Amino acid sequence: MDYKIRIRKLTSLFVAIVSYFVIHEGAHWAYAMYIGSFKKINFIGIGIQVDIYRDLMTDTQLGIFCLVAPILTVITGYILFAFTQKILLFQSAYIRAIAYYLTLVFLLLDPLYLSVFSFFVGGGDMNGIVLIMPEMVVRIVSGIIVAVNVLIFIKIIVPKYRKAYQDDSKIEWELNTQSR
């Protein structure tokens, strides 16, 4: 693989992960600000976390605080999916790569965490969500969302991006052969 392609993939994935944190934690922050329980933002390792005044929140508010971020990230993933055809019209391979990884991260990360990873990692949003709905319901619904989103990604998104990049290669090859 060409080093330029590797760099594009890695930087695009990095942008997607940073964007995920901004959207996910931004949703927590916005809700905490709305209900008046925002305390501060903590930088933990490579991530960030919105800290709240728990004593100012009801259990329902904490549940909503924890649920709003995963809902927003998945909705963002569906919006990106809905605009895939328009995104693929961009000439910039970087913009398309960033959109590809953004779509992947937003569609899969939170549902995977809520359905599977929280078993092993614990804590996080699941602790608050279980205050407003049963944990098994959250895991099952999240698992269904993961399954649907994986199918969407593999069956629809990947082939569209693959075709767009193949078309780019054909155009580049044709331009190179015409200039000789």
Residue pairs with C-beta under 8 A, 6 or more apart in sequence:
8 93
8 94
8 97
9 97
9 101
11 94
12 94
12 97
12 98
12 100
12 101
13 101
15 98
15 101
15 102
16 98
16 101
16 102
16 104
16 105
17 105
19 102
19 105
20 73
20 102
20 105
20 106
20 109
21 47
21 48
23 69
23 72
23 73
23 76
23 106
24 69
24 70
24 72
24 73
24 110
25 41
25 48
25 49
25 50
25 69
27 68
27 69
27 71
27 72
27 73
28 50
28 65
28 66
28 68
28 69
29 38
29 41
29 50
30 68
31 64
31 65
31 68
32 38
32 39
32 50
32 52
32 65
35 56
35 57
35 61
35 65
36 56
37 52
37 53
37 54
37 56
37 57
37 61
37 65
38 50
38 51
38 52
38 53
39 51
39 52
39 53
40 51
41 48
41 49
41 50
41 51
42 48
42 49
42 50
42 51
52 62
52 65
54 62
57 65
59 131
59 132
60 131
60 132
62 128
62 131
63 128
63 129
63 130
63 131
63 132
63 133
64 132
65 128
66 124
66 125
66 126
66 127
66 128
66 129
66 131
67 125
67 128
67 129
67 132
69 110
69 125
70 110
70 111
70 113
70 114
70 125
70 142
73 106
73 109
73 110
74 106
74 107
74 110
74 111
74 145
74 149
76 102
76 106
77 102
77 103
77 105
77 106
77 107
77 108
77 149
78 107
80 87
80 99
80 102
80 103
80 106
80 107
81 103
81 107
81 152
81 156
81 157
84 99
84 103
84 156
84 157
84 160
84 161
85 160
87 95
87 96
87 99
88 96
88 160
88 161
88 164
90 96
90 99
93 165
93 168
96 161
96 164
96 165
100 157
100 161
103 153
103 157
104 153
104 157
107 149
107 152
107 153
108 146
108 149
108 150
108 153
110 125
110 142
111 142
111 143
111 145
111 146
111 149
112 142
112 146
113 121
113 124
113 125
113 126
113 142
114 125
114 126
114 129
114 138
114 139
114 142
115 139
115 140
115 142
115 143
115 145
115 146
116 143
116 146
118 124
118 125
118 126
126 135
126 138
129 135
129 138
130 138
